[in-house]
Amino acid sequence: MASRDIAQLEDALSKIHFGDGELSFKGLGMKLDNTESVEEMVSKIDQYQGLRALRLEGNTVGVDAAKAIAKALESKDLLQRCYWSDMFTGRLRSEIPIALRTLGSALMSAGSRLTELDLSDNAFGPDGVKGVEQLLKSPTCHTLRELRLNNCGMGIGGGKILAEALTEGYKQSALLGAPLQLKVFAAGRNRLENDGASALAKAFQLMGSLEEIHMPQNGINYPGVMALASAVRHNPELRVLNLNDNTFTKWGTLAMAEALKHLRNVQVINFGDCLVRSEGAIALAALLRDGMPILKELNLSFGEITDAAALVVAQAAVEKPDMEKVLLNGTFNRLELVFCQADPFIDDEGELDEDEEDEDDDSSDECCEENGECEDIIKENGLKGEDSPAKTQSQGEGKVKKALLVPGQLLCLEHAVQQDYFSRHHASLLYTFLSRNGDALKSCGSARDRLSFALEKKCHTQQ
């Protein structure tokens, strides 16, 4: 090894972090090709008594280097956390499974009991999953609590291999009296598609222990979403569900809303860029009204949701005591809600410019034309639609613009007002709103009068 290379390695090794049982070589950018290149690293591992966490991310490890590191790990029976993301940059696809298999074998030989394994940002494809298949099935991973495989290019094949490994690991651990209790699963950007997602859903359903599921950007369509929905309802401790940038459509969203009805601990739902559509959004609003008692964050941005459906969601969100954020970007132009409390929940991103704000898009309200479609949806889902889009506000600048109203929206509200769940207090607020915004409602004619009459009746008859 050249003296310059040795100096660079010494400098890198001087930055190694020790503490709390963790040995970190994170982000040193070392190119570890052979046994000689990892001598100092191996020495540090050998000398570290009580090693519980090893960080190798941000370096590139070849087969021979992996063998040398593995040899040092064979005596580390206390090792619990392996942070091995971004570890094979520039390596041949054929090298990676060999290196992973070698490292995994060392952990199994040592009798380690892992709680965390992060292999994210390693573009190893299905063959890479085969490289950790035996490790995931073994007793070393029967204690696994967090598994992260983001951006690994697993594809459908890799997803199926992973699902089979988790299933086998669960069955074997259950036979030993301590079933696998995986808490966090993350596999974003892997092109799992429907078949890969469906295979993993079966494993999730079997385990029933997940608290966080992160599977964004996987090309999953509604059949895969429906399979995941079936799994979700069997994981009662679920807190975070992130399926951003897949394709739900109405059917997938309805299935997911039905599954989530059975859960009480969900705090974050991210269905942004998922094409949940208006009917799906309204079903989720019903879910908010009747369940999700501690929900803090809901993302339905860019889901092809109409103004009226978005308002129903926003109103349901207002009533959640722990709600901190609702993202509805791409659904409507800063509509001011009847209930002012909703304002903090509307996300500030994606602000339209002046020209865009002045353009009316009649197509955005198709579902609320006077064909009764929105009324039917609300009736089927038992939803309330107290709100009416009366003004558009550019937040932080005090600009107020009128938004397009169509009679169908007011007819939806009229129907909701007549239901038992619509309180006298809400009716009074909405009646006040209508009386103060006569100009905005002129175009709605008889629909405005019908809503006004229904509100007045509600205010005077309900006790």
Secondary structure as UniProt FT lines:
FT   HELIX           3..13
FT   TURN            14..15
FT   STRAND          17..19
FT   TURN            20..21
FT   STRAND          22..24
FT   TURN            26..27
FT   STRAND          31..32
FT   HELIX           36..38
FT   HELIX           39..47
FT   TURN            49..50
FT   STRAND          53..55
FT   TURN            57..58
FT   STRAND          60..61
FT   HELIX           63..73
FT   TURN            74..75
FT   TURN            77..78
FT   STRAND          81..83
FT   TURN            89..90
FT   TURN            93..94
FT   HELIX           95..110
FT   STRAND          116..118
FT   TURN            120..121
FT   HELIX           125..137
FT   HELIX           139..141
FT   TURN            142..143
FT   STRAND          146..148
FT   TURN            150..151
FT   HELIX           155..175
FT   TURN            176..177
FT   STRAND          184..186
FT   HELIX           193..207
FT   STRAND          212..214
FT   HELIX           222..232
FT   TURN            233..234
FT   TURN            236..237
FT   STRAND          240..242
FT   TURN            244..245
FT   HELIX           249..260
FT   TURN            261..262
FT   STRAND          268..270
FT   TURN            272..273
FT   HELIX           277..290
FT   TURN            293..294
FT   STRAND          297..299
FT   TURN            301..302
FT   HELIX           307..318
FT   TURN            321..322
FT   STRAND          325..327
FT   TURN            329..331
FT   HELIX           340..345
FT   HELIX           354..357
FT   HELIX           362..368
FT   TURN            370..371
FT   HELIX           373..381
FT   STRAND          391..394
FT   TURN            395..398
FT   STRAND          399..402
FT   HELIX           407..417
FT   TURN            420..421
FT   HELIX           424..436
FT   HELIX           438..441
FT   HELIX           442..444
FT   HELIX           445..461
//
